[in-house]
Amino acid sequence: VRTVVIGAHLDSVEVSPGANDNASGMASALEAARLLAGLPLALSVEIIGFGAEERGLLGSAHYVRERGSRVAGMINMDMVGRGPLMVGSSTANDRLVDLAMRAACRLGLRVERFRLGQSDHVSFERAGIPAVFIHTGDDPLIHTPGDVLERLDPQRMAEAALLAATVAIDAAETLR
C-alpha cells in the first residue's frame, strides 16, 4: 500500500528544551492525524516521529532506505510554533509545495513560499520522493535554553496541522 508520510523530528539539541524545535512539529503532526482519523483516503497516511534529525537526518534517511519505495509523498513539520506559516522544499520538484499553496488558499491561510533544506524532507527528496516542508521561519532562540513552551503560538500550530492534513488528503488523490 502506498503511503503519504507526515513527519516531524523528535530530537532537539542537548541545551534546549526544544519547544519550537521540534515539539511544535510533532504536536502538529499528531493533530493532523486526529483531523484525518476515520477519513477514507486513496492512500494510507503514516505519522512518523524521526530521531536524530539534529545529528544529520539519520532517522529519516533510515526510514527512506527501509520503506521509501512505498512512499508517494512526504509532509515535513519542523518548527511550526511561531512566526509566519511557510511552505517549501529544497529541490525544484514543487508538486507538493504547489498542492500546499492551493490548499492554503482554499483554507484562507496566508502562507509564504520558500526554498530550504536541512530537515527531514531532504532525505525523501534525495530519493526522488515529492515533499513539502511546513515551517514558520527562523527562530533566534532555537538550540538555546530559551526555546520554551510559553513562546509557542497554539493558533499557528493548529493552522499548520490543518494545512498538513489537507495536503495529505489532496496528495492521496493526486499521487496515487
ChimeraX commands (.cxc) that place a marker at each C-alpha (Angstrom):
marker #1 position 0.00,0.00,0.00 radius 0.5
marker #1 position 1.39,3.40,-0.98 radius 0.5
marker #1 position 1.52,5.99,1.75 radius 0.5
marker #1 position 1.82,9.69,2.47 radius 0.5
marker #1 position 4.12,10.42,5.39 radius 0.5
marker #1 position 3.51,13.29,7.79 radius 0.5
marker #1 position 6.71,13.53,9.76 radius 0.5
marker #1 position 8.44,15.58,12.40 radius 0.5
marker #1 position 11.68,15.09,14.27 radius 0.5
marker #1 position 11.62,14.13,17.92 radius 0.5
marker #1 position 15.06,15.33,18.95 radius 0.5
marker #1 position 16.49,18.68,19.90 radius 0.5
marker #1 position 19.96,19.72,20.97 radius 0.5
marker #1 position 21.20,18.98,24.49 radius 0.5
marker #1 position 20.98,22.53,25.89 radius 0.5
marker #1 position 17.46,23.22,24.60 radius 0.5
marker #1 position 14.02,22.16,25.83 radius 0.5
marker #1 position 13.08,22.04,22.11 radius 0.5
marker #1 position 9.59,23.53,22.29 radius 0.5
marker #1 position 9.62,25.07,18.82 radius 0.5
marker #1 position 12.41,22.82,17.52 radius 0.5
marker #1 position 10.61,20.46,17.41 radius 0.5
marker #1 position 7.86,19.69,19.90 radius 0.5
marker #1 position 5.72,22.10,17.85 radius 0.5
marker #1 position 6.18,19.98,14.72 radius 0.5
marker #1 position 5.43,16.69,16.45 radius 0.5
marker #1 position 2.35,18.09,18.20 radius 0.5
marker #1 position 1.07,19.49,14.90 radius 0.5
marker #1 position 1.71,16.17,13.12 radius 0.5
marker #1 position -0.33,14.40,15.80 radius 0.5
marker #1 position -3.12,16.96,15.42 radius 0.5
marker #1 position -3.08,16.33,11.66 radius 0.5
marker #1 position -3.52,12.62,12.46 radius 0.5
marker #1 position -6.53,13.44,14.63 radius 0.5
marker #1 position -8.05,15.51,11.82 radius 0.5
marker #1 position -7.53,12.66,9.34 radius 0.5
marker #1 position -8.74,9.85,11.59 radius 0.5
marker #1 position -11.58,7.92,10.03 radius 0.5
marker #1 position -11.44,9.63,6.63 radius 0.5
marker #1 position -11.42,7.24,3.68 radius 0.5
marker #1 position -8.33,8.07,1.60 radius 0.5
marker #1 position -6.91,6.61,-1.58 radius 0.5
marker #1 position -3.51,6.19,0.13 radius 0.5
marker #1 position -2.58,5.38,3.70 radius 0.5
marker #1 position -1.14,8.12,5.92 radius 0.5
marker #1 position 1.69,7.42,8.35 radius 0.5
marker #1 position 2.63,9.80,11.14 radius 0.5
marker #1 position 6.34,9.38,11.83 radius 0.5
marker #1 position 8.49,10.84,14.60 radius 0.5
marker #1 position 12.04,10.78,13.29 radius 0.5
marker #1 position 15.06,10.52,15.56 radius 0.5
marker #1 position 18.46,12.12,15.04 radius 0.5
marker #1 position 17.44,14.97,12.73 radius 0.5
marker #1 position 19.81,17.23,14.65 radius 0.5
marker #1 position 22.60,14.69,14.08 radius 0.5
marker #1 position 22.33,14.68,10.28 radius 0.5
marker #1 position 18.83,13.48,9.29 radius 0.5
marker #1 position 19.73,9.95,10.41 radius 0.5
marker #1 position 16.21,8.81,11.31 radius 0.5
marker #1 position 14.53,9.99,8.11 radius 0.5
marker #1 position 17.40,8.65,5.97 radius 0.5
marker #1 position 16.99,5.23,7.61 radius 0.5
marker #1 position 13.22,5.31,7.07 radius 0.5
marker #1 position 13.68,6.15,3.37 radius 0.5
marker #1 position 16.21,3.32,2.92 radius 0.5
marker #1 position 13.88,0.80,4.57 radius 0.5
marker #1 position 10.44,1.93,3.38 radius 0.5
marker #1 position 10.90,4.68,0.80 radius 0.5
marker #1 position 9.64,2.57,-2.09 radius 0.5
marker #1 position 6.14,2.68,-0.54 radius 0.5
marker #1 position 6.07,6.46,-0.04 radius 0.5
marker #1 position 4.19,8.60,-2.55 radius 0.5
marker #1 position 4.92,11.89,-0.78 radius 0.5
marker #1 position 6.18,13.44,2.46 radius 0.5
marker #1 position 4.89,16.36,4.55 radius 0.5
marker #1 position 7.52,17.62,7.00 radius 0.5
marker #1 position 6.55,19.58,10.12 radius 0.5
marker #1 position 9.53,21.34,11.68 radius 0.5
marker #1 position 9.36,24.48,13.83 radius 0.5
marker #1 position 5.73,25.46,13.30 radius 0.5
marker #1 position 5.20,27.22,16.63 radius 0.5
marker #1 position 5.90,30.90,16.00 radius 0.5
marker #1 position 6.19,33.20,13.03 radius 0.5
marker #1 position 4.62,33.24,9.57 radius 0.5
marker #1 position 3.40,29.98,8.07 radius 0.5
marker #1 position 5.68,28.91,5.23 radius 0.5
marker #1 position 5.81,26.02,2.75 radius 0.5
marker #1 position 8.75,24.95,0.65 radius 0.5
marker #1 position 11.20,22.29,-0.37 radius 0.5
marker #1 position 14.89,22.01,-1.12 radius 0.5
marker #1 position 14.52,20.90,-4.74 radius 0.5
marker #1 position 12.79,22.05,-7.89 radius 0.5
marker #1 position 10.20,19.25,-7.52 radius 0.5
marker #1 position 7.44,21.50,-6.18 radius 0.5
marker #1 position 4.48,19.17,-6.72 radius 0.5
marker #1 position 3.55,19.01,-3.03 radius 0.5
marker #1 position 4.53,22.64,-2.44 radius 0.5
marker #1 position 2.07,23.63,-5.18 radius 0.5
marker #1 position -0.60,21.42,-3.53 radius 0.5
marker #1 position 0.11,23.11,-0.20 radius 0.5
marker #1 position -0.16,26.61,-1.69 radius 0.5
marker #1 position -3.53,25.74,-3.27 radius 0.5
marker #1 position -4.74,24.12,-0.04 radius 0.5
marker #1 position -3.74,27.17,1.99 radius 0.5
marker #1 position -5.67,29.39,-0.41 radius 0.5
marker #1 position -8.80,27.21,-0.04 radius 0.5
marker #1 position -8.42,27.27,3.74 radius 0.5
marker #1 position -7.93,31.04,3.85 radius 0.5
marker #1 position -4.43,30.65,5.34 radius 0.5
marker #1 position -1.73,33.16,4.47 radius 0.5
marker #1 position 1.47,31.29,3.62 radius 0.5
marker #1 position 4.81,32.25,2.19 radius 0.5
marker #1 position 6.72,30.07,-0.26 radius 0.5
marker #1 position 10.41,29.40,0.38 radius 0.5
marker #1 position 13.24,27.05,-0.59 radius 0.5
marker #1 position 15.22,25.41,2.22 radius 0.5
marker #1 position 16.97,22.20,3.06 radius 0.5
marker #1 position 18.30,20.79,6.32 radius 0.5
marker #1 position 15.29,18.99,7.70 radius 0.5
marker #1 position 13.81,15.53,7.30 radius 0.5
marker #1 position 12.10,16.24,3.97 radius 0.5
marker #1 position 15.57,16.32,2.37 radius 0.5
marker #1 position 16.02,12.56,2.91 radius 0.5
marker #1 position 12.84,11.94,0.90 radius 0.5
marker #1 position 13.74,14.44,-1.82 radius 0.5
marker #1 position 17.15,12.80,-2.28 radius 0.5
marker #1 position 15.28,9.57,-3.05 radius 0.5
marker #1 position 13.07,11.34,-5.63 radius 0.5
marker #1 position 10.01,11.43,-3.36 radius 0.5
marker #1 position 7.97,14.65,-3.55 radius 0.5
marker #1 position 7.99,16.56,-0.27 radius 0.5
marker #1 position 6.75,19.76,1.31 radius 0.5
marker #1 position 8.30,21.43,4.34 radius 0.5
marker #1 position 5.79,23.25,6.59 radius 0.5
marker #1 position 7.71,25.73,8.73 radius 0.5
marker #1 position 7.38,29.10,10.42 radius 0.5
marker #1 position 10.81,30.50,9.71 radius 0.5
marker #1 position 13.90,31.25,11.69 radius 0.5
marker #1 position 13.66,31.42,15.46 radius 0.5
marker #1 position 16.56,33.15,17.22 radius 0.5
marker #1 position 16.05,31.01,20.34 radius 0.5
marker #1 position 16.23,27.54,18.78 radius 0.5
marker #1 position 19.04,25.41,20.13 radius 0.5
marker #1 position 19.09,27.56,23.28 radius 0.5
marker #1 position 17.58,27.21,26.76 radius 0.5
marker #1 position 15.04,29.86,25.67 radius 0.5
marker #1 position 13.17,27.52,23.28 radius 0.5
marker #1 position 10.31,27.04,25.74 radius 0.5
marker #1 position 6.62,26.19,25.51 radius 0.5
marker #1 position 5.40,29.65,26.56 radius 0.5
marker #1 position 6.77,31.14,23.32 radius 0.5
marker #1 position 4.63,28.93,21.05 radius 0.5
marker #1 position 1.51,30.13,19.25 radius 0.5
marker #1 position -1.19,27.41,19.53 radius 0.5
marker #1 position -3.20,29.01,16.70 radius 0.5
marker #1 position -0.23,28.86,14.31 radius 0.5
marker #1 position 0.35,25.21,15.24 radius 0.5
marker #1 position -3.34,24.43,14.60 radius 0.5
marker #1 position -3.11,26.11,11.20 radius 0.5
marker #1 position 0.00,24.07,10.35 radius 0.5
marker #1 position -1.81,20.86,11.36 radius 0.5
marker #1 position -4.87,21.74,9.28 radius 0.5
marker #1 position -2.67,22.53,6.30 radius 0.5
marker #1 position -0.77,19.25,6.67 radius 0.5
marker #1 position -3.99,17.24,6.90 radius 0.5
marker #1 position -5.44,18.98,3.84 radius 0.5
marker #1 position -2.25,18.41,1.85 radius 0.5
marker #1 position -2.36,14.72,2.83 radius 0.5
marker #1 position -5.95,14.46,1.55 radius 0.5
marker #1 position -5.04,16.21,-1.71 radius 0.5
marker #1 position -1.85,14.17,-2.12 radius 0.5
marker #1 position -3.75,10.92,-1.64 radius 0.5
marker #1 position -5.88,11.87,-4.64 radius 0.5
marker #1 position -3.10,13.14,-6.91 radius 0.5
marker #1 position -0.12,10.89,-6.08 radius 0.5
marker #1 position -1.81,7.50,-6.31 radius 0.5
marker link #1:1,2 radius 0.2
marker link #1:2,3 radius 0.2
marker link #1:3,4 radius 0.2
marker link #1:4,5 radius 0.2
marker link #1:5,6 radius 0.2
marker link #1:6,7 radius 0.2
marker link #1:7,8 radius 0.2
marker link #1:8,9 radius 0.2
marker link #1:9,10 radius 0.2
marker link #1:10,11 radius 0.2
marker link #1:11,12 radius 0.2
marker link #1:12,13 radius 0.2
marker link #1:13,14 radius 0.2
marker link #1:14,15 radius 0.2
marker link #1:15,16 radius 0.2
marker link #1:16,17 radius 0.2
marker link #1:17,18 radius 0.2
marker link #1:18,19 radius 0.2
marker link #1:19,20 radius 0.2
marker link #1:20,21 radius 0.2
marker link #1:21,22 radius 0.2
marker link #1:22,23 radius 0.2
marker link #1:23,24 radius 0.2
marker link #1:24,25 radius 0.2
marker link #1:25,26 radius 0.2
marker link #1:26,27 radius 0.2
marker link #1:27,28 radius 0.2
marker link #1:28,29 radius 0.2
marker link #1:29,30 radius 0.2
marker link #1:30,31 radius 0.2
marker link #1:31,32 radius 0.2
marker link #1:32,33 radius 0.2
marker link #1:33,34 radius 0.2
marker link #1:34,35 radius 0.2
marker link #1:35,36 radius 0.2
marker link #1:36,37 radius 0.2
marker link #1:37,38 radius 0.2
marker link #1:38,39 radius 0.2
marker link #1:39,40 radius 0.2
marker link #1:40,41 radius 0.2
marker link #1:41,42 radius 0.2
marker link #1:42,43 radius 0.2
marker link #1:43,44 radius 0.2
marker link #1:44,45 radius 0.2
marker link #1:45,46 radius 0.2
marker link #1:46,47 radius 0.2
marker link #1:47,48 radius 0.2
marker link #1:48,49 radius 0.2
marker link #1:49,50 radius 0.2
marker link #1:50,51 radius 0.2
marker link #1:51,52 radius 0.2
marker link #1:52,53 radius 0.2
marker link #1:53,54 radius 0.2
marker link #1:54,55 radius 0.2
marker link #1:55,56 radius 0.2
marker link #1:56,57 radius 0.2
marker link #1:57,58 radius 0.2
marker link #1:58,59 radius 0.2
marker link #1:59,60 radius 0.2
marker link #1:60,61 radius 0.2
marker link #1:61,62 radius 0.2
marker link #1:62,63 radius 0.2
marker link #1:63,64 radius 0.2
marker link #1:64,65 radius 0.2
marker link #1:65,66 radius 0.2
marker link #1:66,67 radius 0.2
marker link #1:67,68 radius 0.2
marker link #1:68,69 radius 0.2
marker link #1:69,70 radius 0.2
marker link #1:70,71 radius 0.2
marker link #1:71,72 radius 0.2
marker link #1:72,73 radius 0.2
marker link #1:73,74 radius 0.2
marker link #1:74,75 radius 0.2
marker link #1:75,76 radius 0.2
marker link #1:76,77 radius 0.2
marker link #1:77,78 radius 0.2
marker link #1:78,79 radius 0.2
marker link #1:79,80 radius 0.2
marker link #1:80,81 radius 0.2
marker link #1:81,82 radius 0.2
marker link #1:82,83 radius 0.2
marker link #1:83,84 radius 0.2
marker link #1:84,85 radius 0.2
marker link #1:85,86 radius 0.2
marker link #1:86,87 radius 0.2
marker link #1:87,88 radius 0.2
marker link #1:88,89 radius 0.2
marker link #1:89,90 radius 0.2
marker link #1:90,91 radius 0.2
marker link #1:91,92 radius 0.2
marker link #1:92,93 radius 0.2
marker link #1:93,94 radius 0.2
marker link #1:94,95 radius 0.2
marker link #1:95,96 radius 0.2
marker link #1:96,97 radius 0.2
marker link #1:97,98 radius 0.2
marker link #1:98,99 radius 0.2
marker link #1:99,100 radius 0.2
marker link #1:100,101 radius 0.2
marker link #1:101,102 radius 0.2
marker link #1:102,103 radius 0.2
marker link #1:103,104 radius 0.2
marker link #1:104,105 radius 0.2
marker link #1:105,106 radius 0.2
marker link #1:106,107 radius 0.2
marker link #1:107,108 radius 0.2
marker link #1:108,109 radius 0.2
marker link #1:109,110 radius 0.2
marker link #1:110,111 radius 0.2
marker link #1:111,112 radius 0.2
marker link #1:112,113 radius 0.2
marker link #1:113,114 radius 0.2
marker link #1:114,115 radius 0.2
marker link #1:115,116 radius 0.2
marker link #1:116,117 radius 0.2
marker link #1:117,118 radius 0.2
marker link #1:118,119 radius 0.2
marker link #1:119,120 radius 0.2
marker link #1:120,121 radius 0.2
marker link #1:121,122 radius 0.2
marker link #1:122,123 radius 0.2
marker link #1:123,124 radius 0.2
marker link #1:124,125 radius 0.2
marker link #1:125,126 radius 0.2
marker link #1:126,127 radius 0.2
marker link #1:127,128 radius 0.2
marker link #1:128,129 radius 0.2
marker link #1:129,130 radius 0.2
marker link #1:130,131 radius 0.2
marker link #1:131,132 radius 0.2
marker link #1:132,133 radius 0.2
marker link #1:133,134 radius 0.2
marker link #1:134,135 radius 0.2
marker link #1:135,136 radius 0.2
marker link #1:136,137 radius 0.2
marker link #1:137,138 radius 0.2
marker link #1:138,139 radius 0.2
marker link #1:139,140 radius 0.2
marker link #1:140,141 radius 0.2
marker link #1:141,142 radius 0.2
marker link #1:142,143 radius 0.2
marker link #1:143,144 radius 0.2
marker link #1:144,145 radius 0.2
marker link #1:145,146 radius 0.2
marker link #1:146,147 radius 0.2
marker link #1:147,148 radius 0.2
marker link #1:148,149 radius 0.2
marker link #1:149,150 radius 0.2
marker link #1:150,151 radius 0.2
marker link #1:151,152 radius 0.2
marker link #1:152,153 radius 0.2
marker link #1:153,154 radius 0.2
marker link #1:154,155 radius 0.2
marker link #1:155,156 radius 0.2
marker link #1:156,157 radius 0.2
marker link #1:157,158 radius 0.2
marker link #1:158,159 radius 0.2
marker link #1:159,160 radius 0.2
marker link #1:160,161 radius 0.2
marker link #1:161,162 radius 0.2
marker link #1:162,163 radius 0.2
marker link #1:163,164 radius 0.2
marker link #1:164,165 radius 0.2
marker link #1:165,166 radius 0.2
marker link #1:166,167 radius 0.2
marker link #1:167,168 radius 0.2
marker link #1:168,169 radius 0.2
marker link #1:169,170 radius 0.2
marker link #1:170,171 radius 0.2
marker link #1:171,172 radius 0.2
marker link #1:172,173 radius 0.2
marker link #1:173,174 radius 0.2
marker link #1:174,175 radius 0.2
marker link #1:175,176 radius 0.2
view
